């Protein structure tokens, strides 16, 4: 599900779009963690998770240690794309982690590299998000 919303006054290099997108995070040891992306841009994505997932990502405590050395892979299927070419494979690094409550975190990951040409798929998905946002923002009359 894609909900097109925008924050026009952000100091970011890429526009973010609100999404509800299931993502599998694959850690370096092969552990697969299911999360849900809450927004996406051409540079990365943000997801929410519980303390179990946060502890799997950084067992020493996600708030107490540097996370930028942690490498993982994000895998997701984009809705509405060609079913044979809809899967994003991106190597990522964690760039931000915020604790929202005792059992809820929000993490931001930056895309570093892509596999199987999925960078072009991401570009196409972002273009579709832009078009939907523009269509929604244009007053109909």
Secondary structure as UniProt FT lines:
FT   TURN            8..9
FT   STRAND          17..27
FT   TURN            28..29
FT   STRAND          32..40
FT   STRAND          44..49
FT   HELIX           51..57
FT   TURN            59..60
FT   TURN            62..64
FT   TURN            68..69
FT   STRAND          71..77
FT   TURN            79..80
FT   TURN            83..84
FT   STRAND          87..101
FT   TURN            102..103
FT   STRAND          104..114
FT   TURN            116..117
FT   HELIX           118..137
//
